[in-house]
Amino acid sequence: EKSYMNRFEFDIQSVRVPRYIGLTVGQEQPYAYDVVTSKGRAWDMSDVEITVKNTNPDAVEATANHLTAKAEGKAWITLVLKREENGKVVYYDEHTFCVEVK
């Protein structure tokens, strides 16, 4: 790391989520995603609001870090990340992955 880089604050650069998760009916599974800065460091998620969108809640129940397979089918899970400073949105991004229940 170059010394001049320490004089700047770096915001969220990328979010890595799984692309596909396969489950069986009744299975529960936590999942993880990585949020990193442009310096490649982990981002403290305490100030990031996470909303979950789910295309098929009959098949999969989803939270920001946990899945429960309820019935056979496919669901697209979208994590919406938003961070505000002084009432103004300074970061907004959406990341989608597929969950298939067999």
Helices and strands as residue ranges (DSSP letters): G 3-7, E 12-16, E 20-23, E 28-30, E 34-37, G 45-47, E 48-54, E 60-62, E 66-69, E 73-85, E 88-101
